[in-house]
Amino acid sequence: MQGWQTSYLGLRDLPGELSEFELQAFFSFSRAERELIARAPQR
């Protein structure tokens, strides 16, 4: 298992164009993630 060694979108450069899937998958929080963020203590 490679784990952290597996490359990901934007590792070295961001592509010139992103698909709708890539925008949603890599640059959007899920509903559950947004709820956790909203409940997090403010610093």
C-alpha positions as CSV (number, residue, x, y, z in Angstrom):
1,M,0.0,0.0,0.0
2,Q,1.5,3.4,-1.0
3,G,-0.7,5.7,1.0
4,W,0.9,9.2,1.1
5,Q,3.1,8.3,-1.8
6,T,0.2,8.2,-4.2
7,S,0.1,11.4,-6.3
8,Y,-3.0,13.6,-6.2
9,L,-4.4,16.4,-8.3
10,G,-2.2,19.5,-7.9
11,L,0.8,17.7,-6.4
12,R,3.2,19.5,-8.7
13,D,1.0,21.8,-10.8
14,L,-2.7,22.5,-11.1
15,P,-4.1,21.6,-14.6
16,G,-5.3,24.5,-16.8
17,E,-8.8,23.1,-16.8
18,L,-10.7,21.1,-14.2
19,S,-13.8,18.9,-14.9
20,E,-16.9,19.3,-12.8
21,F,-16.1,15.9,-11.1
22,E,-12.6,17.2,-10.2
23,L,-14.0,20.4,-8.7
24,Q,-16.5,18.5,-6.6
25,A,-14.1,15.7,-5.6
26,F,-11.0,17.8,-4.7
27,F,-12.3,21.3,-3.9
28,S,-15.6,20.9,-2.2
29,F,-16.6,19.7,1.3
30,S,-19.3,17.1,1.8
31,R,-22.4,18.0,3.8
32,A,-21.0,15.9,6.7
33,E,-17.7,17.8,6.5
34,R,-19.5,21.2,6.5
35,E,-21.5,20.2,9.6
36,L,-18.3,19.2,11.4
37,I,-16.7,22.5,10.5
38,A,-19.7,24.4,11.7
39,R,-19.6,22.6,15.1
40,A,-15.8,23.0,15.6
41,P,-14.9,25.4,18.5
42,Q,-13.8,28.8,17.3
43,R,-10.3,29.9,18.2
